[in-house]
Amino acid sequence: MSTSRVVLVTGGNRGIGRAIATLLATEGHRVAVTYRQEPPADIDSPSLLAVRCDVTDEQQVEAAFTEIEEKLGPVEVLVSNAGITRDKLLLRMGEADFTDVIDANLTAGYRVAKRAARTMMRNRWGRIVFVSSVVGQMGQAGQANYAASKAGLVGLCRSVAKELAGRNITANVVAPGPVGTDMLDELDETRRSAIIEAVPLGRLGEPSEVAATISFLASDAAGYITGAVIPVDGGLGMGG
């Protein structure tokens, strides 16, 4: 980015979120990351601010934005990345398994986008990026809740994009495929190999590759891109 901005990355204390936050900080931005329980122990850069926030709680979202505004300034770039999984087959999936994932992955995106838009509209500039998943386009057995939440982000994003475009605010979706994070490391070797085999490029993605895409979408150079869904999936969702 050509201009230093205040950035918020929800769920930015690990995995893809951490890669996004680290890259944007190295590019000269003032970056806040949210965490739910334990703060990330290795955040020692003056460009990174860790803020406790459960994005399923509207009051905590408000408190987090207030803290960021006081310490860094109004949020100019929002990356809605926080999310959870509770994988179960449909007939074994409880009501809470479904609604909790929708709340954390989709409704939370609405909460943070609504709060961020308040100052973005006033300042007539903003970037909103929702982190979805290739699963939201393809579906996946055992992930009806997760797939529904990630698909819902597309409709949310495109509606927000149309509402806010007149104020020079863009909203886009990045849809990663299988990425080498600790979440994927928990799978057994057979399942992991099957996932890699399904990817046309024949490998897992790197968190840094997702981060680079988001860095571009957050930049001044991407000002004419809004309402887009950009896959970073090695071709897995091709044609989806």
Secondary structure, 3 states (H helix, E strand, C coil): CCCCCEEEECCCCCHHHHHHHHHHHHCCCEEEEEECCCCCCCCCCCCEEEEECCCCCHHHHHHHHHHHHHHCCCCCEEEECCCCCCCCCHHHCCHHHHHHHHHHHHHHHHHHHHHHHHHHHHHCCEEEEEECCCHHHHCCCCCHHHHHHHHHHHHHHHHHHHHHHHHCEEEEEEEECCECCHHHHCCCHHHHHHHHHHCCCCCCECHHHHHHHHHHHCCHHHCCCCCCEEEECCCCCCCC
